[in-house]
């Protein structure tokens, strides 16, 4: 008697987000990176990864709702957020999110933060749960200048990471800051390939996150 066929293995669900433009960076490269990642969905699916993509508004009032909407229907196993760090020269894998918001810089809507805390009564610091060492190792092997960062700033990027960590049920959560493409310096120097470079870096981060999430879900 033939054994019944095995049900197909569930793909690991990964939500990857970028940001729309904000003052000083009206064309946010992480938004273009998200568009470039669309073309890599099929390849990642063959590796067992179901990729979901979203561009978040760089808005203090809106980013939390947008993040919840992107994650809510998917119930991701991991969330990787990408943001632009204009003054950095290398990719930064953030280790912590802090319960703080700067009140001196306007967001993309021209609004200032209404509070100095992301969430009043919440812990002052939350640790990212994505596998930073494995992500950094993959980036380094591919020629990307990258390092661990202990300061995600006090703008919408830090806010998004803090909120994702607070609200994620079982998902691994990480945040990766990328420098302006012209300062990245690897693996290509041609401007027209900058978005492909960032998308490649994102894939390199997704794979170890998916592997860790898959192991935790067994």
Secondary structure by P-SEA (a helix, b strand, c coil): cccccccccccbbbbbbbbcccccccccaaaaaaaaaccaaaaaaaaccbbbbbbbbcccccaaaaaaaaaccccccbbbbbbbbccccbbbbcccccccccccccccccccccccccccccccbbbbccaaaaaaaaaaaaccbbbbbccccccaaaaaaaaaaaccccbbbbbbbbccccccccccccccaaaaaaaaaaaaaaaaaaaaaaaaac
